């Protein structure tokens, strides 16, 4: 069993995406009939965009299509000019050297701006007319190559695309009218903040009826189970699937990492590489926004805005600016149906929490507990006792935690939450010996009727 696990973290079984793959296959059929197709595939990082494109590319090759892959490259603040087109055309030249040479005949000097292998680029005009001519020649080149061969042009990571790449892609989507061509482009939806340069292009392309746009959702519990089974090469226990599904939020990449980490006995359940990857974007935030992320990580799955403000102790303008930075970076998200914030991924919250120093974690929990004691209305009434008990417990203040935990256990019993009551009473036993005598003497005994459900 160990052999397959050690050599692969990616499931050999393609899971889910039947509808999306069907849409791509339909586009291939239409393209083979001479109707060019354009598709945009969006989804958060790690959700499975690349895997979907790979599966489609393999199926397209099996049906006789020529597949040319290209990807945007992130360099500094902007991407490498025309990088995905240059890579894709280079791939096309390897697959169909004669056809591409014939299609480019007479225009090699200008097309060399995209594909240097065609020759020395012409020292022509560097204005809008010159760019428009390059775009037109590129469209004509693709149409000619795709006249006799079905061609799939797949461009990945548009969120890193430079302006020239975005403009060329927009031109192709608008002008390609003939040829057996499928153009597929992918982008990370969680990277497209309000001021991202790709956002206007997506809004513009949405209005074109010739473009189909797919948004990949996270996996459900059954799909996660099949993915884990493929990675481990055996059917995992239901409890393990439940745990991985809850922690991964159905993100395919996180499922892979957690499945292998659990199998290898990683104590924290997060490999060092995954933890580092999860923290990269957080560490790129301004310092105040990083501070807010750390505070939210200790507050619970969702933290109300007023509670967050009380704990952060920042001027309101500074707090809002920090929250905006964290939301734009897709670290935090407004809580649905409420006035609060949560992490977009529970694993990012876990990684941020794990990165806190022991004293830092205790201090933050004490701040939460003190803020809640000062103003109980900061959280919903049905959560108050449980959250206060949790904050004091993780603040390592036995004198405050013991009575709070016992009160929360009584509230849990009142609501017939007996498993939660048992967990709280176990915490009370843990705290009993470390709590001051003066605190223990103020607590009334808990009888069997309060501990055991009727």
Secondary structure, DSSP 4 states (H G I P E B T S, - for coil): -HHHHHH-SS-SS--S-HHHHHHHHHHHHHHHTT--EEEEEEE-TTSSHHHHHHHHHHHHHHTT-EEEEEE--EETTEEPTTHHHHHHHHHHHHHSHHHHHHHHTT-HHHHTTT-GGG-PPP----SHHHHHHHHHHHHHHHHHHTTTS-EEEEEE-GGG--HHHHHHHHHHHHH--SSSEEEEEEEEGGG--TT-HHHHHHHHHHT-TTEEEEEPPPP-HHHHHHHHHHHHTSPPPHHHHHHHHHHHTT-HHHHHHHHHHHHTT-TTSS-HHHHHHHHHHHHTS-HHHHHHHHHHHHH-SSEEHHHHHHHH---HHHHHHHHHHHHHTTSEEEPTTSSEEEESSHHHHHHHHHTS-HHHHHHHHHHHHHHHHH-GGGS-HHHHHHHHHHHHHHTT-HHHHHHHHHHHHHHHHHTT-HHHHHHHHHHHHHHHTTS-HHHHHHSPPPPHHHHS--
